[in-house]
Amino acid sequence: MICPVCDQEKIGERLEVTDHFLSLEKFELVKCACCGMVYTDNPPSPAEIGKYYDSEGYLSHNDNATGPISVIYREARKFMLARKRKAIEKLSGLKSGYLLDIGCGTGHFLEEMSKYGWNVEGVEINEFARKQAALLTSANILDPLELTGLPSNSFDVITLWHVLEHFHDPRNYMEEIGRLLKPKGICVVALPNIHSFDAIHYGDFWAAYDVPRHLWHFSPSTFEKFAAKYGFSIFKIKPLPLDTLFISMMSEKHKKSRLPMLKGIFIGTWFQLKSIADIKRTSSLIYFLRHKIEE
């Protein structure tokens, strides 16, 4: 694996992390000695990675999962959809336009934007989720291989909600986003934050490491460098506060704690309160990007 930020192979610190979610296999994270980017070393190939998503508990691909954490996830998603839409409308200055959601899952964000007058399209690698999104939204839902067929400068907004960290080829996606986005358009990227309070607290048990599904582990500083490399600047960062609670609950579950939901809510609330003074220590962050030429 080559560092996606500085294209170097100089490896510094290493950390062994377990796939607590599914396989219980161990994977090694490495830190680039040049720029500090952290990434999963020697991950499964694109042909092999699918089996690590093959679980009813993988919630973004399954709207029928049961259990208390699944219910909480879906209720939190409903709450956040309107907040995401309003943030995009405010920071783009648009009440409607053309939006592409890369990694759209089963299409709930597309449905929210479509209800409020946006013309939407989606990209999703999972065939089942792609079909569900098409049924829910009646929108054009593409396989990632079809992305290059879309016309240049055709979208006002491109969103990636917790998907960039999954891509084997994030460089190609960023180049395509740069091509597809209108000159005054914005790109919205949500990512886990490896420098968050909860990441440091939970260590190997931090649910947002999510190896081997997560290949790239960004901090605010490494993502800023990564975005700049492809001609983007970050003009706004917003926290995803409910992610702190959800990730803390999942981390407690990985630890096999007693009453993981209650303990996760308690600890996650404490971390969220601490991060009010420094949002760059929040569990997940939303980065709002625009072409540098528009600054």
Secondary structure, DSSP 8 states (H G I E B T S, - for coil): ---TTT----EEEEEEEE-TTTT--EEEEEEETTT--EEEES---TTTGGGGG-STT-GGG-TT--SHHHHHHHHHHHHHHHHHHHHHHHHH--SS-EEEEET-TTSHHHHHHHHTT-EEEEE-S-HHHHHHHHHHH--EEE-GGGGGGS-TT-EEEEEEES-GGG-S-HHHHHHHHHHHEEEEEEEEEEEE-TTSHHHHHHGGG-GGG-TTT--EE--HHHHHHHHHHTTEEEEEEEE-HHHHHHHHHHHHHHTT-SSHHHHHHHHHHHHHHHHTT-GGGSSEEEEEEEEGGG-
